[in-house]
Amino acid sequence: MNTVFTALKYFIITGIILFLVLSCDSFVDVDLPKSQLTKEAVFEDMATANAAMAGLYAKMRDAGVLTGSAVGVSCYLGQYTDEFDYYQQDKISDFYANSLYAGVSGVGDIWNQSYNQIYAANAIIEGVDQSVSLPESGRSQLKGEALFIRALLHFYLVNLYGDVPYITTTDYEKNSKVTRTASAAVYTYIVNDLTEAITLLPEDYVSEERVRPNRSAASAVLARVYLYMGLYAEAANEASAVINSPLYVWETDLDKIFLKESSTTIWQFMPDVDGKNTAEGSLYIFTAGPPSIVGLRADFVDAFEANDQRKVHWTKAVTDGVTAWYHAYKYKEENYTGSSVEYSIVLRLAEQYLIRAEARARQGELISAKDDLNLIRHTAGLPNTSAITADEIAADVLKQRRFELFTEFGQRFFDLKRLGKLDAVLSISKPGWNTEDKLWPLPALELSSNPNLNPQNPSY
């Protein structure tokens, strides 16, 4: 990990917040200062503090776990599981072949970008805590957002790499010697950060376009975390807090769900310039085959139930008259438009209904669980579930999660992993699959720089 934190030491010496400010893109409309600012000066003014936060969102949109480009977990884990086929003829995808090793660049990039972004979130927390002039409402908003980001990124790291350091400071000397934190403890820290974020964030959005998280965004992630922890009552309660908010209105038109003004969006990334749309649309959509990078697997497309309108509206076939290829079509815009019409949606309402359906089923609340499940099914054009028992309902929830959340930040991989189904499912559909593939390797450079991170994950 020293490679990460050596760079970050220089980052803070030369002005971490200046970097964030100059990266802000169009998340906030503010005239950015041209001269170098000290860390302290940035957090004495709401305009520059907001610009620093906006810069962090720009980094998250463009690199690391949550980017919708080919180097984010949506694309990597879609190849790693049973969503994508890989088509680049001149390159080998170690993710698609399930042949990861400690030197794979994507493995290191996800790790490094995540900890860089966590480090920036910690710098914001420290700057806000030390500020003497920010208004209380602004301090709460900024700190709540930074805690939310720190928790969310650690959530992905622990699910990809297993035991990972939980970083809560910008202290270089301390961070350069960190050890791995047990996964159970990481989850406790995540819950603590999200719980505090909920108390700090407002219910309303500070941005009309939902590009800054609010209280419901933190509750949405906490609901997911509780589900993964098997704390079903808590998961249902947090999901209900989101579902019951008047800010969100269920949308039955599948073609409107991924528009930037969708009433079911909880949190999304704005493009860097108006007229640009999503990285996902640019990556997934193709008009002639074969695809340039990835396409939906034919067996995935064939697995939709008959009359499932998500297949009709969210996938698209391209054929040369002999061969058919398929691409994800949740986002419809591949290129620039006169004004941006789609933003990259990170959190949306459908997941909360699926979380609550599963959590209710696990608690024996079968009627209400089926109500939540059937809302998803009906919107997809499907009849009521035929499931009767708790296990049958949970199985149908898993099935609906597969077809509702495909290509959305590795949900398929994480679902199979948390439910202990990776081997049973992927050993059939992925010839290179091994049991140890449930964890990615820690990057080789991090282990060599900081031996405290050893041992490496099994089989790597």
Beta strands, then each sheet from edge to edge (+ up, - down):
strand 1: 84-86
strand 2: 265-269
strand 3: 294-296
strand 4: 315-319
strand 5: 324-328
strand 6: 344-348
sheet 1: 1+ 3-
sheet 2: 2+ 6-
sheet 3: 4+ 5-
end
